[in-house]
Amino acid sequence: MKKYFKIGLLVVVGLIFIGTFAFLYNNSKPKEVVYESFKSTISDIEKNTIATGKIEPRDEILIKPQISGIIDEVYKEAGQPIKQGEIIAKVKVIPELGQLNSAESRIRIAEINEKQSQTDFTRMKKLYNDKLISSEEFEKSQVSLKQAKEELQSAKDNLQIIKEGITKNSASFSSTLIRSTIDGLILDVPVKKGNSVIMSNTFNDGTTIATVANMKDLIFRGNVDETEVGKIHEGMPVKISLGALQNVDFDATLEYISPKGVDNNGANQYEIKAAITVPKDVTIRAGYSANATIVLEKASKVVVVPESSVEFSGDSTFVYVMTDSVPQKKYKRTQVTTGISDGINIVIKKGLKVNQTVRGPKIEK
């Protein structure tokens, strides 16, 4: 039994020794390095910058009341088209007690004056008919009566305005009826019936009754990094793509570049605006996220290779050009002059011809 055990142990030790030797031998052998290879081609190439932002109406108008009060009725809602002058809501006036008391007192005084003027006129008319006074004195009494009646009516209108914000004679111009100031689309109606609203004044912007905008005049508003803002200018064509509308691009024209940059998470960026051309059969909503693609440089029918095949060393650039492929691939380090890059391919201005094979990155096994 001991004899067989010893033999088995020797076999195990031998196998371990042989396995270790094979492992070390395989690891000591030089590994073949394999690279990707690319052919230089003739192509068109563009260098672009992409600005992220949103689609907005050029002008959003905030409709605010001209008086303070409580919303009595709301006639419109968000999403509805509206014409200039159409009524959006009605405000019910809550009179201020001091103004109310003053207006009522004014009516009482006007009624007393009107009654006295009527009495004076009746007396002067009788005297005039009896030819005891001149026509001039009679006409003066007529004017006084008319003035007293006008003052009484004015006092009544003033009381009605304080109570209701409107008079029968000026109903079409009432400040209690909140109207749109432009043609457009209602984007938002943030108030409801019963809400209190205040008019705009020195200390307050006033309550917004509705937001109205012309959705036929849209712009893209976004930001460009300071490293690229010097390469763009007003009037450049822009392509707008929307996340909400896939596979649809819109033409736009760059019309504004901010003269002052703003810090955005440590990056200095400049605001841009571009006017969008929207086809009639396409509906775009305010606030859509969008990307604006601006072509900074363009080259046509030039020699290009993948940028990953170019070696950058200081101010010089090199590619490894294949000189032989049998029995194995051989490459020669060649200096080249590069042009613009789109982030994937790069232009080779000098040092490389079309259809030459260049070495790319290593292929990991």
C-alpha positions as a Python dict, from the first residue, in 0.01 Angstrom:
ca = {
    (1, 'M'): (0, 0, 0),
    (2, 'K'): (279, 244, 89),
    (3, 'K'): (449, 165, -239),
    (4, 'Y'): (142, 270, -443),
    (5, 'F'): (102, 587, -237),
    (6, 'K'): (460, 694, -309),
    (7, 'I'): (417, 629, -680),
    (8, 'G'): (97, 840, -691),
    (9, 'L'): (264, 1123, -505),
    (10, 'L'): (555, 1125, -751),
    (11, 'V'): (311, 1139, -1044),
    (12, 'V'): (128, 1438, -894),
    (13, 'V'): (456, 1624, -830),
    (14, 'G'): (565, 1553, -1185),
    (15, 'L'): (242, 1686, -1333),
    (16, 'I'): (270, 2002, -1127),
    (17, 'F'): (627, 2054, -1244),
    (18, 'I'): (539, 2000, -1611),
    (19, 'G'): (237, 2236, -1587),
    (20, 'T'): (445, 2510, -1423),
    (21, 'F'): (714, 2478, -1688),
    (22, 'A'): (457, 2503, -1971),
    (23, 'F'): (293, 2807, -1814),
    (24, 'L'): (623, 2991, -1774),
    (25, 'Y'): (730, 2899, -2125),
    (26, 'N'): (410, 3032, -2281),
    (27, 'N'): (434, 3357, -2085),
    (28, 'S'): (794, 3411, -2188),
    (29, 'K'): (709, 3394, -2559),
    (30, 'P'): (677, 3742, -2721),
    (31, 'K'): (312, 3826, -2795),
    (32, 'E'): (214, 3941, -3138),
    (33, 'V'): (77, 4296, -3134),
    (34, 'V'): (-221, 4343, -3367),
    (35, 'Y'): (-341, 4685, -3481),
    (36, 'E'): (-648, 4810, -3658),
    (37, 'S'): (-583, 4942, -4005),
    (38, 'F'): (-761, 5208, -4209),
    (39, 'K'): (-743, 5334, -4564),
    (40, 'S'): (-726, 5706, -4635),
    (41, 'T'): (-1028, 5821, -4836),
    (42, 'I'): (-1162, 6126, -5016),
    (43, 'S'): (-1454, 6278, -4830),
    (44, 'D'): (-1629, 6597, -4719),
    (45, 'I'): (-1586, 6699, -4358),
    (46, 'E'): (-1741, 6958, -4129),
    (47, 'K'): (-1641, 7090, -3789),
    (48, 'N'): (-1952, 7169, -3589),
    (49, 'T'): (-2041, 7308, -3252),
    (50, 'I'): (-2363, 7212, -3078),
    (51, 'A'): (-2550, 7449, -2849),
    (52, 'T'): (-2818, 7315, -2617),
    (53, 'G'): (-3121, 7522, -2530),
    (54, 'K'): (-3496, 7563, -2575),
    (55, 'I'): (-3753, 7685, -2824),
    (56, 'E'): (-3932, 8002, -2715),
    (57, 'P'): (-4167, 8258, -2868),
    (58, 'R'): (-3979, 8576, -2952),
    (59, 'D'): (-4219, 8775, -2733),
    (60, 'E'): (-4427, 8648, -2443),
    (61, 'I'): (-4675, 8912, -2329),
    (62, 'L'): (-4787, 8912, -1967),
    (63, 'I'): (-5144, 9039, -1944),
    (64, 'K'): (-5198, 9226, -1616),
    (65, 'P'): (-5505, 9406, -1471),
    (66, 'Q'): (-5538, 9783, -1459),
    (67, 'I'): (-5731, 9763, -1133),
    (68, 'S'): (-5717, 9553, -817),
    (69, 'G'): (-5998, 9320, -720),
    (70, 'I'): (-6120, 8961, -739),
    (71, 'I'): (-6150, 8745, -1052),
    (72, 'D'): (-6522, 8725, -1125),
    (73, 'E'): (-6507, 8519, -1446),
    (74, 'V'): (-6239, 8348, -1658),
    (75, 'Y'): (-6339, 8317, -2023),
    (76, 'K'): (-6025, 8163, -2176),
    (77, 'E'): (-5786, 7879, -2100),
    (78, 'A'): (-5432, 7781, -2199),
    (79, 'G'): (-5395, 7649, -2553),
    (80, 'Q'): (-5669, 7861, -2708),
    (81, 'P'): (-5595, 8109, -2988),
    (82, 'I'): (-5694, 8466, -2914),
    (83, 'K'): (-5732, 8793, -3104),
    (84, 'Q'): (-5628, 9136, -2991),
    (85, 'G'): (-5905, 9290, -2781),
    (86, 'E'): (-6072, 8960, -2687),
    (87, 'I'): (-6174, 8932, -2322),
    (88, 'I'): (-5976, 8687, -2110),
    (89, 'A'): (-6127, 8749, -1767),
    (90, 'K'): (-6342, 8987, -1567),
    (91, 'V'): (-6235, 9149, -1240),
    (92, 'K'): (-6482, 9242, -968),
    (93, 'V'): (-6381, 9559, -787),
    (94, 'I'): (-6370, 9566, -406),
    (95, 'P'): (-6428, 9933, -318),
    (96, 'E'): (-6208, 10110, -64),
    (97, 'L'): (-6422, 10255, 216),
    (98, 'G'): (-6261, 10599, 213),
    (99, 'Q'): (-6310, 10641, -161),
    (100, 'L'): (-6665, 10507, -137),
    (101, 'N'): (-6761, 10755, 135),
    (102, 'S'): (-6608, 11046, -59),
    (103, 'A'): (-6794, 10949, -376),
    (104, 'E'): (-7130, 10926, -197),
    (105, 'S'): (-7070, 11267, -37),
    (106, 'R'): (-6995, 11414, -381),
    (107, 'I'): (-7331, 11288, -510),
    (108, 'R'): (-7521, 11445, -223),
    (109, 'I'): (-7355, 11783, -283),
    (110, 'A'): (-7419, 11756, -658),
    (111, 'E'): (-7788, 11679, -596),
    (112, 'I'): (-7822, 11989, -375),
    (113, 'N'): (-7655, 12209, -639),
    (114, 'E'): (-7866, 12060, -919),
    (115, 'K'): (-8189, 12120, -722),
    (116, 'Q'): (-8093, 12480, -652),
    (117, 'S'): (-7999, 12539, -1018),
    (118, 'Q'): (-8334, 12398, -1127),
    (119, 'T'): (-8517, 12637, -892),
    (120, 'D'): (-8313, 12935, -1015),
    (121, 'F'): (-8378, 12842, -1376),
    (122, 'T'): (-8754, 12815, -1322),
    (123, 'R'): (-8759, 13160, -1160),
    (124, 'M'): (-8543, 13318, -1434),
    (125, 'K'): (-8758, 13161, -1706),
    (126, 'K'): (-9075, 13320, -1562),
    (127, 'L'): (-8902, 13659, -1538),
    (128, 'Y'): (-8776, 13624, -1895),
    (129, 'N'): (-9123, 13539, -2023),
    (130, 'D'): (-9255, 13849, -1845),
    (131, 'K'): (-8976, 14045, -2014),
    (132, 'L'): (-8835, 14157, -1681),
    (133, 'I'): (-8479, 14028, -1747),
    (134, 'S'): (-8252, 14019, -2048),
    (135, 'S'): (-8190, 13713, -2261),
    (136, 'E'): (-7828, 13713, -2145),
    (137, 'E'): (-7929, 13657, -1782),
    (138, 'F'): (-8171, 13381, -1885),
    (139, 'E'): (-7902, 13201, -2087),
    (140, 'K'): (-7666, 13213, -1789),
    (141, 'S'): (-7927, 13034, -1577),
    (142, 'Q'): (-7959, 12769, -1852),
    (143, 'V'): (-7582, 12710, -1852),
    (144, 'S'): (-7573, 12685, -1472),
    (145, 'L'): (-7849, 12421, -1476),
    (146, 'K'): (-7669, 12215, -1744),
    (147, 'Q'): (-7343, 12232, -1547),
    (148, 'A'): (-7518, 12119, -1228),
    (149, 'K'): (-7677, 11821, -1409),
    (150, 'E'): (-7343, 11728, -1565),
    (151, 'E'): (-7170, 11738, -1227),
    (152, 'L'): (-7441, 11515, -1077),
    (153, 'Q'): (-7401, 11259, -1357),
    (154, 'S'): (-7022, 11268, -1319),
    (155, 'A'): (-7054, 11207, -945),
    (156, 'K'): (-7284, 10908, -1007),
    (157, 'D'): (-7044, 10763, -1266),
    (158, 'N'): (-6756, 10804, -1023),
    (159, 'L'): (-6946, 10611, -754),
    (160, 'Q'): (-7029, 10336, -1003),
    (161, 'I'): (-6663, 10307, -1107),
    (162, 'I'): (-6555, 10278, -743),
    (163, 'K'): (-6819, 10013, -675),
    (164, 'E'): (-6805, 9814, -999),
    (165, 'G'): (-6512, 9949, -1200),
    (166, 'I'): (-6740, 10025, -1491),
    (167, 'T'): (-7012, 10268, -1609),
    (168, 'K'): (-7289, 10219, -1861),
    (169, 'N'): (-7141, 10485, -2088),
    (170, 'S'): (-6789, 10333, -2091),
    (171, 'A'): (-6863, 9961, -2080),
    (172, 'S'): (-6653, 9887, -2388),
    (173, 'F'): (-6348, 10051, -2229),
    (174, 'S'): (-6390, 9901, -1884),
    (175, 'S'): (-6074, 9817, -1693),
    (176, 'T'): (-6261, 9532, -1523),
    (177, 'L'): (-6258, 9340, -1853),
    (178, 'I'): (-5907, 9203, -1906),
    (179, 'R'): (-5832, 9188, -2278),
    (180, 'S'): (-5550, 9047, -2489),
    (181, 'T'): (-5315, 9309, -2628),
    (182, 'I'): (-5194, 9094, -2923),
    (183, 'D'): (-5304, 8815, -3157),
    (184, 'G'): (-5155, 8483, -3056),
    (185, 'L'): (-5190, 8171, -2845),
    (186, 'I'): (-5262, 8163, -2471),
    (187, 'L'): (-4971, 7982, -2307),
    (188, 'D'): (-5089, 8007, -1949),
    (189, 'V'): (-5379, 8136, -1738),
    (190, 'P'): (-5247, 8118, -1381),
    (191, 'V'): (-5559, 8264, -1213),
    (192, 'K'): (-5895, 8112, -1128),
    (193, 'K'): (-6234, 8252, -1035),
    (194, 'G'): (-6217, 8396, -686),
    (195, 'N'): (-5842, 8478, -691),
    (196, 'S'): (-5740, 8822, -570),
    (197, 'V'): (-5543, 9030, -819),
    (198, 'I'): (-5358, 9359, -788),
    (199, 'M'): (-5266, 9618, -1048),
    (200, 'S'): (-4906, 9699, -1135),
    (201, 'N'): (-4752, 9985, -940),
    (202, 'T'): (-4418, 10118, -816),
    (203, 'F'): (-4392, 9853, -545),
    (204, 'N'): (-4544, 9552, -721),
    (205, 'D'): (-4532, 9400, -1071),
    (206, 'G'): (-4899, 9316, -1052),
    (207, 'T'): (-5080, 8984, -1094),
    (208, 'T'): (-5041, 8805, -1428),
    (209, 'I'): (-5383, 8715, -1567),
    (210, 'A'): (-5252, 8535, -1875),
    (211, 'T'): (-4943, 8481, -2088),
    (212, 'V'): (-4997, 8528, -2463),
    (213, 'A'): (-4743, 8474, -2741),
    (214, 'N'): (-4724, 8470, -3120),
    (215, 'M'): (-4628, 8106, -3187),
    (216, 'K'): (-4554, 8183, -3552),
    (217, 'D'): (-4243, 8379, -3449),
    (218, 'L'): (-4016, 8136, -3263),
    (219, 'I'): (-3651, 8151, -3165),
    (220, 'F'): (-3393, 7908, -3032),
    (221, 'R'): (-3223, 8031, -2714),
    (222, 'G'): (-2907, 7847, -2601),
    (223, 'N'): (-2545, 7878, -2492),
    (224, 'V'): (-2209, 7844, -2668),
    (225, 'D'): (-1874, 7784, -2494),
    (226, 'E'): (-1620, 8067, -2500),
    (227, 'T'): (-1372, 7847, -2691),
    (228, 'E'): (-1603, 7852, -2993),
    (229, 'V'): (-1796, 8179, -2965),
    (230, 'G'): (-1521, 8362, -3155),
    (231, 'K'): (-1580, 8136, -3458),
    (232, 'I'): (-1946, 8224, -3504),
    (233, 'H'): (-2120, 8541, -3617),
    (234, 'E'): (-2470, 8678, -3677),
    (235, 'G'): (-2628, 8556, -3999),
    (236, 'M'): (-2476, 8205, -3992),
    (237, 'P'): (-2711, 7918, -4087),
    (238, 'V'): (-2813, 7688, -3802),
    (239, 'K'): (-2979, 7346, -3794),
    (240, 'I'): (-3225, 7293, -3509),
    (241, 'S'): (-3319, 6945, -3386),
    (242, 'L'): (-3588, 6881, -3124),
    (243, 'G'): (-3605, 6597, -2877),
    (244, 'A'): (-3983, 6591, -2908),
    (245, 'L'): (-3978, 6559, -3290),
    (246, 'Q'): (-3743, 6284, -3399),
    (247, 'N'): (-3570, 6286, -3739),
    (248, 'V'): (-3689, 6639, -3817),
    (249, 'D'): (-3449, 6932, -3853),
    (250, 'F'): (-3541, 7298, -3891),
    (251, 'D'): (-3352, 7575, -4062),
    (252, 'A'): (-3264, 7879, -3853),
    (253, 'T'): (-3049, 8190, -3874),
    (254, 'L'): (-2820, 8306, -3596),
    (255, 'E'): (-2929, 8659, -3506),
    (256, 'Y'): (-2784, 8732, -3162),
    (257, 'I'): (-2465, 8658, -2966),
    (258, 'S'): (-2444, 8793, -2613),
    (259, 'P'): (-2158, 9041, -2561),
    (260, 'K'): (-2116, 8915, -2204),
    (261, 'G'): (-2049, 8562, -2084),
    (262, 'V'): (-2205, 8393, -1782),
    (263, 'D'): (-2061, 8124, -1556),
    (264, 'N'): (-2235, 7789, -1602),
    (265, 'N'): (-2097, 7522, -1368),
    (266, 'G'): (-1745, 7659, -1404),
    (267, 'A'): (-1764, 7709, -1782),
    (268, 'N'): (-1785, 8057, -1934),
    (269, 'Q'): (-2071, 8054, -2187),
    (270, 'Y'): (-2240, 8305, -2414),
    (271, 'E'): (-2610, 8317, -2492),
    (272, 'I'): (-2718, 8293, -2856),
    (273, 'K'): (-3054, 8332, -3032),
    (274, 'A'): (-3157, 8199, -3371),
    (275, 'A'): (-3477, 8270, -3565),
    (276, 'I'): (-3647, 7944, -3670),
    (277, 'T'): (-3830, 7872, -3993),
    (278, 'V'): (-4119, 7637, -3910),
    (279, 'P'): (-4323, 7463, -4185),
    (280, 'K'): (-4697, 7526, -4169),
    (281, 'D'): (-4778, 7157, -4113),
    (282, 'V'): (-4554, 7129, -3804),
    (283, 'T'): (-4663, 7227, -3453),
    (284, 'I'): (-4394, 7334, -3207),
    (285, 'R'): (-4473, 7402, -2843),
    (286, 'A'): (-4299, 7660, -2630),
    (287, 'G'): (-4030, 7513, -2407),
    (288, 'Y'): (-3925, 7220, -2629),
    (289, 'S'): (-3564, 7116, -2560),
    (290, 'A'): (-3349, 7163, -2868),
    (291, 'N'): (-2996, 7138, -3006),
    (292, 'A'): (-2853, 7391, -3250),
    (293, 'T'): (-2580, 7269, -3484),
    (294, 'I'): (-2355, 7542, -3626),
    (295, 'V'): (-2097, 7463, -3896),
    (296, 'L'): (-1769, 7630, -3793),
    (297, 'E'): (-1552, 7500, -4079),
    (298, 'K'): (-1609, 7289, -4389),
    (299, 'A'): (-1381, 7111, -4638),
    (300, 'S'): (-1488, 6928, -4954),
    (301, 'K'): (-1319, 6634, -5134),
    (302, 'V'): (-1017, 6610, -4906),
    (303, 'V'): (-804, 6319, -4782),
    (304, 'V'): (-928, 6199, -4442),
    (305, 'V'): (-838, 5926, -4194),
    (306, 'P'): (-982, 5836, -3852),
    (307, 'E'): (-842, 6070, -3589),
    (308, 'S'): (-754, 5768, -3374),
    (309, 'S'): (-483, 5675, -3629),
    (310, 'V'): (-299, 6007, -3590),
    (311, 'E'): (-17, 6048, -3336),
    (312, 'F'): (19, 6395, -3185),
    (313, 'S'): (368, 6479, -3059),
    (314, 'G'): (421, 6839, -2952),
    (315, 'D'): (347, 7060, -3250),
    (316, 'S'): (393, 6772, -3497),
    (317, 'T'): (157, 6500, -3615),
    (318, 'F'): (242, 6154, -3752),
    (319, 'V'): (73, 5850, -3902),
    (320, 'Y'): (211, 5497, -3945),
    (321, 'V'): (185, 5407, -4314),
    (322, 'M'): (187, 5037, -4412),
    (323, 'T'): (496, 4948, -4620),
    (324, 'D'): (458, 4568, -4631),
    (325, 'S'): (196, 4311, -4533),
    (326, 'V'): (386, 3983, -4600),
    (327, 'P'): (489, 3790, -4397),
    (328, 'Q'): (363, 4042, -4143),
    (329, 'K'): (245, 4400, -4153),
    (330, 'K'): (514, 4666, -4139),
    (331, 'Y'): (458, 5039, -4088),
    (332, 'K'): (665, 5351, -4137),
    (333, 'R'): (621, 5655, -3913),
    (334, 'T'): (542, 5948, -4145),
    (335, 'Q'): (498, 6314, -4055),
    (336, 'V'): (179, 6472, -4191),
    (337, 'T'): (4, 6808, -4188),
    (338, 'T'): (-352, 6792, -4054),
    (339, 'G'): (-657, 7010, -4108),
    (340, 'I'): (-1000, 7028, -3948),
    (341, 'S'): (-1153, 6744, -3751),
    (342, 'D'): (-1515, 6653, -3684),
    (343, 'G'): (-1419, 6449, -3378),
    (344, 'I'): (-1412, 6121, -3572),
    (345, 'N'): (-1220, 6189, -3894),
    (346, 'I'): (-942, 6438, -3958),
    (347, 'V'): (-816, 6602, -4278),
    (348, 'I'): (-462, 6520, -4395),
    (349, 'K'): (-338, 6816, -4597),
    (350, 'K'): (13, 6687, -4665),
    (351, 'G'): (214, 6365, -4626),
    (352, 'L'): (-50, 6106, -4718),
    (353, 'K'): (-222, 6002, -5039),
    (354, 'V'): (-564, 5852, -5094),
    (355, 'N'): (-603, 5472, -5048),
    (356, 'Q'): (-288, 5438, -4837),
    (357, 'T'): (-323, 5209, -4536),
    (358, 'V'): (-245, 5355, -4194),
    (359, 'R'): (-217, 5192, -3853),
    (360, 'G'): (-485, 5246, -3596),
    (361, 'P'): (-513, 5162, -3225),
    (362, 'K'): (-412, 4825, -3079),
    (363, 'I'): (-666, 4546, -3088),
    (364, 'E'): (-703, 4399, -2740),
    (365, 'K'): (-717, 4019, -2734),
}
